[in-house]
């Protein structure tokens, strides 16, 4: 990946895909980092992370 390209990540709650540096919040669940568009999405995730993380953790 070149320096010009930005790593895209997906918010597991709303499904939005954005460059990692545009996400507003981060949470770690079972050793994996998840990125969120809003603090609200992060709050929903933290309440029930097993609901938002597909089986297998991806």
PDB file of N, CA, C and O in Angstrom:
ATOM      1  N   UNK A   1       0.856  -1.179   0.000  1.00  0.00           N
ATOM      2  CA  UNK A   1       0.000   0.000   0.000  1.00  0.00           C
ATOM      3  C   UNK A   1       0.895   1.234   0.000  1.00  0.00           C
ATOM      4  O   UNK A   1       1.784   1.349   0.843  1.00  0.00           O
ATOM      5  N   UNK A   2       0.674   2.155  -0.932  1.00  0.00           N
ATOM      6  CA  UNK A   2       1.485   3.361  -0.989  1.00  0.00           C
ATOM      7  C   UNK A   2       1.044   4.343   0.091  1.00  0.00           C
ATOM      8  O   UNK A   2      -0.021   4.194   0.689  1.00  0.00           O
ATOM      9  N   UNK A   3       1.879   5.344   0.327  1.00  0.00           N
ATOM     10  CA  UNK A   3       1.550   6.350   1.341  1.00  0.00           C
ATOM     11  C   UNK A   3       0.319   7.148   0.946  1.00  0.00           C
ATOM     12  O   UNK A   3      -0.375   7.685   1.810  1.00  0.00           O
ATOM     13  N   UNK A   4       0.035   7.234  -0.363  1.00  0.00           N
ATOM     14  CA  UNK A   4      -1.118   7.987  -0.845  1.00  0.00           C
ATOM     15  C   UNK A   4      -2.415   7.245  -0.521  1.00  0.00           C
ATOM     16  O   UNK A   4      -3.425   7.871  -0.197  1.00  0.00           O
ATOM     17  N   UNK A   5      -2.390   5.925  -0.605  1.00  0.00           N
ATOM     18  CA  UNK A   5      -3.570   5.122  -0.301  1.00  0.00           C
ATOM     19  C   UNK A   5      -3.813   5.103   1.199  1.00  0.00           C
ATOM     20  O   UNK A   5      -2.865   5.092   1.985  1.00  0.00           O
ATOM     21  N   UNK A   6      -5.071   5.098   1.596  1.00  0.00           N
ATOM     22  CA  UNK A   6      -5.418   5.043   3.013  1.00  0.00           C
ATOM     23  C   UNK A   6      -6.072   3.703   3.300  1.00  0.00           C
ATOM     24  O   UNK A   6      -6.859   3.193   2.504  1.00  0.00           O
ATOM     25  N   UNK A   7      -5.730   3.143   4.456  1.00  0.00           N
ATOM     26  CA  UNK A   7      -6.322   1.865   4.841  1.00  0.00           C
ATOM     27  C   UNK A   7      -7.796   2.066   5.158  1.00  0.00           C
ATOM     28  O   UNK A   7      -8.152   2.906   5.985  1.00  0.00           O
ATOM     29  N   UNK A   8      -8.649   1.296   4.501  1.00  0.00           N
ATOM     30  CA  UNK A   8     -10.083   1.366   4.743  1.00  0.00           C
ATOM     31  C   UNK A   8     -10.465   0.356   5.821  1.00  0.00           C
ATOM     32  O   UNK A   8      -9.950  -0.762   5.857  1.00  0.00           O
ATOM     33  N   UNK A   9     -11.372   0.771   6.693  1.00  0.00           N
ATOM     34  CA  UNK A   9     -11.889  -0.106   7.742  1.00  0.00           C
ATOM     35  C   UNK A   9     -13.406   0.013   7.756  1.00  0.00           C
ATOM     36  O   UNK A   9     -13.976   1.001   7.295  1.00  0.00           O
ATOM     37  N   UNK A  10     -14.043  -1.020   8.298  1.00  0.00           N
ATOM     38  CA  UNK A  10     -15.509  -1.062   8.327  1.00  0.00           C
ATOM     39  C   UNK A  10     -16.005  -0.956   9.765  1.00  0.00           C
ATOM     40  O   UNK A  10     -15.543  -1.682  10.645  1.00  0.00           O
ATOM     41  N   UNK A  11     -16.942  -0.053   9.994  1.00  0.00           N
ATOM     42  CA  UNK A  11     -17.619   0.067  11.283  1.00  0.00           C
ATOM     43  C   UNK A  11     -18.546  -1.147  11.402  1.00  0.00           C
ATOM     44  O   UNK A  11     -19.455  -1.295  10.585  1.00  0.00           O
ATOM     45  N   UNK A  12     -18.341  -2.021  12.399  1.00  0.00           N
ATOM     46  CA  UNK A  12     -19.166  -3.223  12.494  1.00  0.00           C
ATOM     47  C   UNK A  12     -20.628  -2.952  12.845  1.00  0.00           C
ATOM     48  O   UNK A  12     -21.481  -3.818  12.650  1.00  0.00           O
ATOM     49  N   UNK A  13     -20.921  -1.768  13.356  1.00  0.00           N
ATOM     50  CA  UNK A  13     -22.300  -1.449  13.752  1.00  0.00           C
ATOM     51  C   UNK A  13     -23.097  -0.895  12.571  1.00  0.00           C
ATOM     52  O   UNK A  13     -24.141  -1.445  12.222  1.00  0.00           O
ATOM     53  N   UNK A  14     -22.619   0.182  11.956  1.00  0.00           N
ATOM     54  CA  UNK A  14     -23.387   0.796  10.866  1.00  0.00           C
ATOM     55  C   UNK A  14     -23.010   0.249   9.492  1.00  0.00           C
ATOM     56  O   UNK A  14     -23.755   0.429   8.529  1.00  0.00           O
ATOM     57  N   UNK A  15     -21.853  -0.421   9.395  1.00  0.00           N
ATOM     58  CA  UNK A  15     -21.433  -1.000   8.130  1.00  0.00           C
ATOM     59  C   UNK A  15     -20.695  -0.046   7.208  1.00  0.00           C
ATOM     60  O   UNK A  15     -20.290  -0.441   6.115  1.00  0.00           O
ATOM     61  N   UNK A  16     -20.509   1.212   7.627  1.00  0.00           N
ATOM     62  CA  UNK A  16     -19.822   2.202   6.805  1.00  0.00           C
ATOM     63  C   UNK A  16     -18.344   1.844   6.681  1.00  0.00           C
ATOM     64  O   UNK A  16     -17.710   1.428   7.650  1.00  0.00           O
ATOM     65  N   UNK A  17     -17.807   2.013   5.477  1.00  0.00           N
ATOM     66  CA  UNK A  17     -16.389   1.781   5.213  1.00  0.00           C
ATOM     67  C   UNK A  17     -15.746   3.136   4.939  1.00  0.00           C
ATOM     68  O   UNK A  17     -16.169   3.875   4.050  1.00  0.00           O
ATOM     69  N   UNK A  18     -14.707   3.447   5.729  1.00  0.00           N
ATOM     70  CA  UNK A  18     -14.010   4.737   5.612  1.00  0.00           C
ATOM     71  C   UNK A  18     -12.523   4.523   5.843  1.00  0.00           C
ATOM     72  O   UNK A  18     -12.108   3.481   6.348  1.00  0.00           O
ATOM     73  N   UNK A  19     -11.715   5.530   5.465  1.00  0.00           N
ATOM     74  CA  UNK A  19     -10.306   5.471   5.852  1.00  0.00           C
ATOM     75  C   UNK A  19     -10.199   5.439   7.383  1.00  0.00           C
ATOM     76  O   UNK A  19     -10.958   6.107   8.084  1.00  0.00           O
ATOM     77  N   UNK A  20      -9.259   4.663   7.876  1.00  0.00           N
ATOM     78  CA  UNK A  20      -9.095   4.496   9.320  1.00  0.00           C
ATOM     79  C   UNK A  20      -8.958   5.838  10.037  1.00  0.00           C
ATOM     80  O   UNK A  20      -9.487   6.010  11.136  1.00  0.00           O
ATOM     81  N   UNK A  21      -8.255   6.782   9.425  1.00  0.00           N
ATOM     82  CA  UNK A  21      -8.041   8.072  10.089  1.00  0.00           C
ATOM     83  C   UNK A  21      -9.294   8.954  10.133  1.00  0.00           C
ATOM     84  O   UNK A  21      -9.278  10.012  10.763  1.00  0.00           O
ATOM     85  N   UNK A  22     -10.367   8.536   9.480  1.00  0.00           N
ATOM     86  CA  UNK A  22     -11.631   9.278   9.511  1.00  0.00           C
ATOM     87  C   UNK A  22     -12.608   8.719  10.552  1.00  0.00           C
ATOM     88  O   UNK A  22     -13.635   9.334  10.837  1.00  0.00           O
ATOM     89  N   UNK A  23     -12.287   7.565  11.111  1.00  0.00           N
ATOM     90  CA  UNK A  23     -13.137   6.988  12.142  1.00  0.00           C
ATOM     91  C   UNK A  23     -12.947   7.750  13.448  1.00  0.00           C
ATOM     92  O   UNK A  23     -11.845   8.213  13.741  1.00  0.00           O
ATOM     93  N   UNK A  24     -14.011   7.883  14.231  1.00  0.00           N
ATOM     94  CA  UNK A  24     -13.972   8.710  15.433  1.00  0.00           C
ATOM     95  C   UNK A  24     -13.706   7.950  16.718  1.00  0.00           C
ATOM     96  O   UNK A  24     -13.360   8.559  17.731  1.00  0.00           O
ATOM     97  N   UNK A  25     -13.859   6.629  16.700  1.00  0.00           N
ATOM     98  CA  UNK A  25     -13.699   5.861  17.941  1.00  0.00           C
ATOM     99  C   UNK A  25     -13.124   4.482  17.625  1.00  0.00           C
ATOM    100  O   UNK A  25     -13.249   3.967  16.514  1.00  0.00           O
ATOM    101  N   UNK A  26     -12.487   3.902  18.651  1.00  0.00           N
ATOM    102  CA  UNK A  26     -11.855   2.585  18.535  1.00  0.00           C
ATOM    103  C   UNK A  26     -12.169   1.795  19.793  1.00  0.00           C
ATOM    104  O   UNK A  26     -12.247   2.356  20.886  1.00  0.00           O
ATOM    105  N   UNK A  27     -12.350   0.486  19.633  1.00  0.00           N
ATOM    106  CA  UNK A  27     -12.532  -0.407  20.773  1.00  0.00           C
ATOM    107  C   UNK A  27     -11.802  -1.711  20.468  1.00  0.00           C
ATOM    108  O   UNK A  27     -11.683  -2.111  19.310  1.00  0.00           O
ATOM    109  N   UNK A  28     -11.318  -2.361  21.513  1.00  0.00           N
ATOM    110  CA  UNK A  28     -10.655  -3.654  21.349  1.00  0.00           C
ATOM    111  C   UNK A  28     -11.531  -4.716  21.990  1.00  0.00           C
ATOM    112  O   UNK A  28     -11.970  -4.579  23.132  1.00  0.00           O
ATOM    113  N   UNK A  29     -11.775  -5.782  21.230  1.00  0.00           N
ATOM    114  CA  UNK A  29     -12.576  -6.899  21.708  1.00  0.00           C
ATOM    115  C   UNK A  29     -11.860  -8.171  21.309  1.00  0.00           C
ATOM    116  O   UNK A  29     -11.573  -8.381  20.131  1.00  0.00           O
ATOM    117  N   UNK A  30     -11.574  -9.014  22.270  1.00  0.00           N
ATOM    118  CA  UNK A  30     -10.879 -10.280  22.055  1.00  0.00           C
ATOM    119  C   UNK A  30      -9.590 -10.090  21.253  1.00  0.00           C
ATOM    120  O   UNK A  30      -9.277 -10.877  20.360  1.00  0.00           O
ATOM    121  N   UNK A  31      -8.855  -9.035  21.589  1.00  0.00           N
ATOM    122  CA  UNK A  31      -7.562  -8.784  20.976  1.00  0.00           C
ATOM    123  C   UNK A  31      -7.592  -8.148  19.600  1.00  0.00           C
ATOM    124  O   UNK A  31      -6.538  -7.952  18.994  1.00  0.00           O
ATOM    125  N   UNK A  32      -8.766  -7.823  19.091  1.00  0.00           N
ATOM    126  CA  UNK A  32      -8.871  -7.204  17.772  1.00  0.00           C
ATOM    127  C   UNK A  32      -9.409  -5.787  17.913  1.00  0.00           C
ATOM    128  O   UNK A  32     -10.303  -5.526  18.718  1.00  0.00           O
ATOM    129  N   UNK A  33      -8.857  -4.884  17.123  1.00  0.00           N
ATOM    130  CA  UNK A  33      -9.259  -3.482  17.157  1.00  0.00           C
ATOM    131  C   UNK A  33     -10.406  -3.252  16.177  1.00  0.00           C
ATOM    132  O   UNK A  33     -10.339  -3.667  15.020  1.00  0.00           O
ATOM    133  N   UNK A  34     -11.454  -2.590  16.650  1.00  0.00           N
ATOM    134  CA  UNK A  34     -12.612  -2.238  15.828  1.00  0.00           C
ATOM    135  C   UNK A  34     -12.736  -0.725  15.783  1.00  0.00           C
ATOM    136  O   UNK A  34     -12.539  -0.049  16.792  1.00  0.00           O
ATOM    137  N   UNK A  35     -13.063  -0.194  14.609  1.00  0.00           N
ATOM    138  CA  UNK A  35     -13.157   1.246  14.393  1.00  0.00           C
ATOM    139  C   UNK A  35     -14.617   1.628  14.169  1.00  0.00           C
ATOM    140  O   UNK A  35     -15.390   0.868  13.584  1.00  0.00           O
ATOM    141  N   UNK A  36     -14.983   2.832  14.649  1.00  0.00           N
ATOM    142  CA  UNK A  36     -16.377   3.282  14.594  1.00  0.00           C
ATOM    143  C   UNK A  36     -16.491   4.697  14.055  1.00  0.00           C
ATOM    144  O   UNK A  36     -15.627   5.537  14.305  1.00  0.00           O
ATOM    145  N   UNK A  37     -17.559   4.956  13.315  1.00  0.00           N
ATOM    146  CA  UNK A  37     -17.835   6.276  12.763  1.00  0.00           C
ATOM    147  C   UNK A  37     -18.205   7.270  13.864  1.00  0.00           C
ATOM    148  O   UNK A  37     -17.869   8.452  13.790  1.00  0.00           O
ATOM    149  N   UNK A  38     -18.903   6.770  14.886  1.00  0.00           N
ATOM    150  CA  UNK A  38     -19.386   7.640  15.956  1.00  0.00           C
ATOM    151  C   UNK A  38     -19.173   6.989  17.319  1.00  0.00           C
ATOM    152  O   UNK A  38     -18.996   5.776  17.426  1.00  0.00           O
ATOM    153  N   UNK A  39     -19.193   7.810  18.342  1.00  0.00           N
ATOM    154  CA  UNK A  39     -19.130   7.298  19.715  1.00  0.00           C
ATOM    155  C   UNK A  39     -20.377   6.465  20.017  1.00  0.00           C
ATOM    156  O   UNK A  39     -20.317   5.517  20.800  1.00  0.00           O
ATOM    157  N   UNK A  40     -21.515   6.820  19.393  1.00  0.00           N
ATOM    158  CA  UNK A  40     -22.748   6.058  19.583  1.00  0.00           C
ATOM    159  C   UNK A  40     -22.613   4.628  19.091  1.00  0.00           C
ATOM    160  O   UNK A  40     -23.074   3.692  19.745  1.00  0.00           O
ATOM    161  N   UNK A  41     -21.972   4.458  17.926  1.00  0.00           N
ATOM    162  CA  UNK A  41     -21.746   3.110  17.402  1.00  0.00           C
ATOM    163  C   UNK A  41     -20.843   2.327  18.351  1.00  0.00           C
ATOM    164  O   UNK A  41     -21.082   1.148  18.609  1.00  0.00           O
ATOM    165  N   UNK A  42     -19.807   2.985  18.869  1.00  0.00           N
ATOM    166  CA  UNK A  42     -18.903   2.321  19.807  1.00  0.00           C
ATOM    167  C   UNK A  42     -19.655   1.892  21.070  1.00  0.00           C
ATOM    168  O   UNK A  42     -19.431   0.798  21.588  1.00  0.00           O
ATOM    169  N   UNK A  43     -20.529   2.741  21.553  1.00  0.00           N
ATOM    170  CA  UNK A  43     -21.306   2.439  22.762  1.00  0.00           C
ATOM    171  C   UNK A  43     -22.214   1.227  22.520  1.00  0.00           C
ATOM    172  O   UNK A  43     -22.317   0.347  23.375  1.00  0.00           O
ATOM    173  N   UNK A  44     -22.866   1.183  21.361  1.00  0.00           N
ATOM    174  CA  UNK A  44     -23.723   0.042  21.037  1.00  0.00           C
ATOM    175  C   UNK A  44     -22.894  -1.240  20.950  1.00  0.00           C
ATOM    176  O   UNK A  44     -23.323  -2.291  21.426  1.00  0.00           O
ATOM    177  N   UNK A  45     -21.715  -1.156  20.346  1.00  0.00           N
ATOM    178  CA  UNK A  45     -20.829  -2.305  20.219  1.00  0.00           C
ATOM    179  C   UNK A  45     -20.403  -2.803  21.598  1.00  0.00           C
ATOM    180  O   UNK A  45     -20.467  -4.001  21.875  1.00  0.00           O
ATOM    181  N   UNK A  46     -19.971  -1.888  22.458  1.00  0.00           N
ATOM    182  CA  UNK A  46     -19.468  -2.276  23.770  1.00  0.00           C
ATOM    183  C   UNK A  46     -20.551  -2.903  24.641  1.00  0.00           C
ATOM    184  O   UNK A  46     -20.244  -3.711  25.517  1.00  0.00           O
ATOM    185  N   UNK A  47     -21.814  -2.544  24.415  1.00  0.00           N
ATOM    186  CA  UNK A  47     -22.911  -3.114  25.193  1.00  0.00           C
ATOM    187  C   UNK A  47     -23.092  -4.607  24.888  1.00  0.00           C
ATOM    188  O   UNK A  47     -23.398  -5.388  25.789  1.00  0.00           O
ATOM    189  N   UNK A  48     -22.905  -5.005  23.634  1.00  0.00           N
ATOM    190  CA  UNK A  48     -23.095  -6.400  23.208  1.00  0.00           C
ATOM    191  C   UNK A  48     -22.174  -6.726  22.037  1.00  0.00           C
ATOM    192  O   UNK A  48     -22.653  -6.936  20.923  1.00  0.00           O
ATOM    193  N   UNK A  49     -20.861  -6.774  22.266  1.00  0.00           N
ATOM    194  CA  UNK A  49     -19.941  -6.986  21.140  1.00  0.00           C
ATOM    195  C   UNK A  49     -20.165  -8.297  20.396  1.00  0.00           C
ATOM    196  O   UNK A  49     -19.935  -8.373  19.189  1.00  0.00           O
ATOM    197  N   UNK A  50     -20.606  -9.317  21.101  1.00  0.00           N
ATOM    198  CA  UNK A  50     -20.821 -10.606  20.440  1.00  0.00           C
ATOM    199  C   UNK A  50     -21.917 -10.530  19.368  1.00  0.00           C
ATOM    200  O   UNK A  50     -21.946 -11.355  18.454  1.00  0.00           O
ATOM    201  N   UNK A  51     -22.808  -9.552  19.476  1.00  0.00           N
ATOM    202  CA  UNK A  51     -23.858  -9.348  18.477  1.00  0.00           C
ATOM    203  C   UNK A  51     -23.278  -8.794  17.168  1.00  0.00           C
ATOM    204  O   UNK A  51     -23.755  -9.128  16.084  1.00  0.00           O
ATOM    205  N   UNK A  52     -22.255  -7.952  17.276  1.00  0.00           N
ATOM    206  CA  UNK A  52     -21.712  -7.241  16.129  1.00  0.00           C
ATOM    207  C   UNK A  52     -20.541  -7.955  15.453  1.00  0.00           C
ATOM    208  O   UNK A  52     -20.255  -7.696  14.283  1.00  0.00           O
ATOM    209  N   UNK A  53     -19.866  -8.844  16.170  1.00  0.00           N
ATOM    210  CA  UNK A  53     -18.709  -9.538  15.611  1.00  0.00           C
ATOM    211  C   UNK A  53     -19.163 -10.865  15.006  1.00  0.00           C
ATOM    212  O   UNK A  53     -19.709 -11.714  15.711  1.00  0.00           O
ATOM    213  N   UNK A  54     -18.939 -11.048  13.698  1.00  0.00           N
ATOM    214  CA  UNK A  54     -19.332 -12.332  13.086  1.00  0.00           C
ATOM    215  C   UNK A  54     -18.577 -13.498  13.730  1.00  0.00           C
ATOM    216  O   UNK A  54     -17.466 -13.331  14.233  1.00  0.00           O
ATOM    217  N   UNK A  55     -19.186 -14.655  13.708  1.00  0.00           N
ATOM    218  CA  UNK A  55     -18.492 -15.853  14.223  1.00  0.00           C
ATOM    219  C   UNK A  55     -17.198 -16.023  13.448  1.00  0.00           C
ATOM    220  O   UNK A  55     -17.172 -15.917  12.221  1.00  0.00           O
ATOM    221  N   UNK A  56     -16.141 -16.284  14.172  1.00  0.00           N
ATOM    222  CA  UNK A  56     -14.822 -16.381  13.545  1.00  0.00           C
ATOM    223  C   UNK A  56     -14.024 -15.107  13.736  1.00  0.00           C
ATOM    224  O   UNK A  56     -12.827 -15.074  13.449  1.00  0.00           O
ATOM    225  N   UNK A  57     -14.686 -14.039  14.227  1.00  0.00           N
ATOM    226  CA  UNK A  57     -13.984 -12.815  14.594  1.00  0.00           C
ATOM    227  C   UNK A  57     -13.653 -11.832  13.504  1.00  0.00           C
ATOM    228  O   UNK A  57     -12.950 -10.858  13.770  1.00  0.00           O
ATOM    229  N   UNK A  58     -14.129 -12.038  12.265  1.00  0.00           N
ATOM    230  CA  UNK A  58     -13.786 -11.077  11.212  1.00  0.00           C
ATOM    231  C   UNK A  58     -14.948 -10.181  10.879  1.00  0.00           C
ATOM    232  O   UNK A  58     -14.831  -9.314  10.013  1.00  0.00           O
TER     233      UNK A  58
END
